Amino acid sequence: MEIKNLRYFLAVAREENMSHAAEILHVTQPTLSKALKALEDELGKKLFTRHSFSIKLTDEGMLLRNRAEDLVAMADKIEVSSQS
């Protein structure tokens, strides 16, 4: 599991919209969709329920969101520490 994919996951979870998240992340929507699908496949869990104009977290997605926020925060701290 890559930190980048967790960042993608968190952006989609926050925005609840794939297009908006892709724009914020400066990636294409297909790139973002593929990364999230790969994350779901890797975990063996469905993380989102997709609707025509929005996307919502499943119960498993909500659990991952909490863990992902912690992991990304730790990764950011490590990155800042290593630059000092």
N, C-alpha and C positions, 0 to 999 in steps of 0.2 A: 504494500500500500504506500503510495507516494503522498507526501505532504501537499504537493500541487493539487492532486485530486481531492484531498480533503478541503483545500481552499475553494476549489470549484464547487464542491458539495455545499459548503457553508454559504457561498454567494447565492446559489440557487435557493437554498432554504430561506435565506433572508428576503430575497426578492420575490419568491414565489412565482417567478416567471423566467423561463429559459432565455428568452431574447434579451431581457433587461440584464440578467446576470452575465450573459456573453458580452454585452456591450461594456459593462463595468470591468470585466476581466480582460478586455481587449483580445478576445478569441472569437472564432466563428461559432455559431450555434451548433453546427454538426460536430465540431471538435469537442464542445462542452457535452453534448449528448453522448458521444462515444465514451468520454471519460467517465461519465456517471453510470453508463451501462456497464462499463468494465468494473467499476467499483461495486455495483450491485452483483455482478457475476462473481467477483472475487469473494465477496462476503456471503453469497448465496441467499441474499435477502432483498426483498423489494423495498426500496427506500422512499419512493415517491408514488403518489397516485397522480396521474396526469389527466388534466381536463383541457378543454379547447384553448382557454386563454390563461390558465394558471396551473400551478403544480403544488401539491401539498405533501407534507411528510407523512409517512406511515408511522405506526408506533415504533418500528425498528429504526426508521429514519430519525425520530425524535431522540432515541437513545444514542444513536451515532452522533447526532448534532452536539449533544452534551460532551461526549468524549472527544470529538473532533475539535471543539473549541479549546479544550484543555491542551490537546496535542499541538495544535497550531500555535497557541500561546507559548508553550514550552519551546517549540522550534524557533519562534521569533526571539525568545530570550537567549537561546544558544547562539543564534546568528549574531545578535547584538554583542554578546560577550566575546565572540571570536573576532569581531572587528575592532575591539578595543585594544 
